[in-house]
């Protein structure tokens, strides 16, 4: 609490605030509501893999694009950030994406607004380079990879070749669309938490959200129709499915880093093993081969 009060005192918009502090969500960070402001205190060890200066630029650009709350304060050295609290919005979850009518479409519309905004983020989200970087971090820690992880990375070489052969224009992307990073008013979807954001293939965001939300075929269709303004082309659908597998391949390693850092927020061994198993199952399915072929033929 002393650390929290010290952070409050350093923020002009919160200087002198002595009202209640409501703990909100967060897997790696501590997030609080202080009146009409949302305060984020970074989690232990996040400085190993998060560039806070890049995050601050992205958060401000996303706010200008109209998809994220206004940034009131950001300290790149400490990672402390304060944003405007979005009143009347529900923090989303996989269950709420199923229960709240139209929420996949609102998420698709928010992605479309972000990706078409012309915003430029300082970081380039390079999937395979990030896998290598995370493996380097883990090489210094006492945590075992799931059996067969390196074999699947090698198999993903065909995915890399197909994506490289048919690049699409990079856009400012969130890159880590956990359901809990969406705030829904019922009319508009806001997106928060720009730690992993960067210039990326925009269809990564759609595939990753589908995985995080456990979307079924109907939800996927709603998401893509809102995003594309109609039915998606086979190659577009293919990229979304490919990224469903690739995000699990990447976030498996992220989960292991949390495990190594003794993050108590979740059972990160089960998280990592579950994501890897889901990735492997999808990549071994006949449907994955068809979608990969559609991307190659684009």
N, C-alpha and C positions, 0 to 999 in steps of 0.2 A: 504493500500500500504506500510506503514511503517513496518507492520508485515511481509509482503512478502519480502521486501528488507532485513530485519533482518535475515529471513530464508536463503536467498541467501548468505548472508555474512558468515553464519555458515557452509556452504557446500564447502569443498575444491574445488570441480570441478566447482563451480559457483562463487567462491570468485572473486570479481572485475568485475563481469558481469554487464554491464550497457546497454545491448541491449534491444530490445522490449520483452514484456511479453504478450503472447497470451493466453487468457482464453479459456480453453477447457471444456469438460463436467464434470459431477459429480452430483449425487443426494444429497450426504451428505458432500462431501469434495470439496475443491477448487483445481482445477488442472490447471497448466499453462505450456506452452511451453516457455523455455528459450534457444533459439538457438537449439542445438542438444540434449537438456536435458528436461525431463518432471519432473516438480516439483509438489508434492502433499502436500497440507496443510490440516490437518484433520478438520472435521466439529465439531461444538459445540455439546457437549454431547456424542460424539462417544466413549469417554473413559469409558462410563458406560457399554458398551457391546463389545468393541473391545480390544483384547490383542495385542498391537503393537509389542511386542517382538516376539510373535508367527508369526505375519504377516511378519516381516522382514525375519525370517528364511524361511518361505514358499516361499516368493518372490525370494529369492536367490536360493532355491532348484529348483523352477520352471524354473528359468533362466538356471541353469545347465542342466535341462532336455530338454532345447531347445524350450520351448513353451512360454517364457516370456522374456521381455527385461532385459538387465543387470542392476543390482542394483548398483548405484554409491554411494548412501548414505542412511542410515536409522537410525533415532534417536528414539529408543523405548520409551523414556520418553516424547517426544513431538509429536511423530507420523509423523514428517516431513520425506518425502522420495523423493529421486531423482533417476530416471531411465533413461536409454538411450532412446531417442525419436526414434520411428520407422518411418523412412521416406518412403513416397510412399504408406502408408497404409490408408485405409478408416476405420474410427470408425463405427462399425456396428450398425444397428437398425433393428427392425422387418421388415421394408420396404426394407432395403438393403439385408436382408437374402432372401427375395423373389425375388429381382431384379437381384442380382449378381449370375450368373450361377455357380453352384458347391460349393457355400458357406456352405450349411449344411454339405456337405461331407468334406470340409476342416476343419470345426469345429469338426466333428467326428474323423478325423485323428489326430487333435491336442489333443483331449481328450485321444485317444488311446495311443499317445506318452507319455502324462503325466502319465496316470494310469499304464502304463507298465514300467515306468522309474526306479522304485525301490526307488524313492524319499520318504523320511519320513518327515512328517510334525509334529510339536510338539503337535498340538491340535487334539483331537478326536471329530469329529462332531457327536454329539448325538442328533438326531432330537427331541425326546420326552423330554430329559433333557433341551434342548434349549427352547422348548415351556414353560416348567415350569419356567425357568430362566426369560424369557421375561414377563411371567405373574407376576412374583415377581416384576420386574421393574415397570410394569404398575400399580401394586397395590399401589404404592406410588404416582401415578399421577392422575390427574382429567380427565380421558379419558374413555369413555364407550366402552366396547367390543360389537361387532355385536351381535344381538339377536340370541341366540342358539349356541354361540361359544363353551361353555363348553359341550353341548350335542354332538357336532360333535367330540370334542376331545375324549369323552367317546366311541363314535362309532369307532373311529380310533384304539381302542384297538384291534380289530380283525386284522387290518393291522399290528400292532406291533407284534402280536402273530405269524402271518404268516412269517414276515420277520425274527423274532428271531428264528423260527423253521428251517429256511433254510438260514442261514447266508452265505454270500460269502466273499471272501478275501477282506479286506479293502485295499484301495489304496489312494495315495495322490490325493485329489480332490479339485477343485476350490470352489464348494459348493454354489456359488452365480453368476451363469453364465448369468447375464444380457447381452443382445445383445451388449450394449455399452461397455462391458468389452472385446470385441473381435475386433482385428485390422486385416483387411484383405488386403493383397497385391495383391490378385488375383491368387497367386500361393501358398501362405502360410498364415495360420491363427495364429496370436499371441493372447495370453490371458493375461489380466492385472487385477490388483486390487485383492489382496489376503487376504483381511480383514477377511473373513469368512471361509477361507480354513482350511482343516483338513483331517485326515484319515477318510474315509467314504466309504459306498457302492458306487462304481464308477457309477452305473446306476442312482444315484441321479443327477449327472451332466447332463446326457442326458435328463431326464424328466424335469428338471428345465429349461434347455435351450429351450426345445420345448414349454413350457408354456410361457416363457419370449418373445419368438419370434412369438408366435401365429402360430406355424408350422401347416401346413395341413398334410394329410396322406402321400403325396408325399415327403414332406420335412422330415417327421419323418423316412420314409423308406430310404431316401438318407443318413441321419445322422447315422442310425443304421447300414446300409450296410457298410459304410466307417469304422465305429467303430469295428464291429464284423468281417469284412472281408467277409461278405456274409449275408445270411438271419438270423435274430435273432430267437432264440428258443422261444416257447410260454412263458416260465417262465421269460426269459429275457425281452420280450415285456411287460409282466405283471408287472415287477418291474418298468420299465420306466413309465408306466401309473400310477401305485400307487404313484410314487414320483411326478407326475404332481399334484396330489391332495395334497400330504403332503407338498410340497413346498409352495403352496398357504396357507395352514393352518398355517405354520410357518411365512411366510412373511406378513400375515395379522397383526400379532403382531408387527413386525418390523415397519410397516407403522404407527401403532398407537403410537409407541415410537417417531417416527419422528414428528407426530402431537403434541404430548405432549411437545416435545422440540422446538416447533414453527419453524420447518424447513420450509423455504419459497420456497423450490425448486419444490414443487408439491402440489396438493390437496390430502393430505395423508388420509383424511377421506374417500374420494371417492376411493382412492387406496386400502385402507384396506377393505372397504365394498365390492368392486368389486372382490377382490381376494377371500374373504370368500364365496361370492355367487357362484363363479366359482368352488371352492373346493366342496361345498355342492352339486352342480348340478352333478359334476362328480361322487362323491361318491354314489349318489342316482341312477345313471344310471345302466341299466342291463350290459353294457359293463364292468363297473368297477368290478362287481361281478364275471364276467367270468375271468378277468385278475387276480383277487385275488385268485380264485380257481386254476388258472394255477401255481401261486407261491406256493400255498399249496401242489400241486402235484409234485413239482420239486424234 
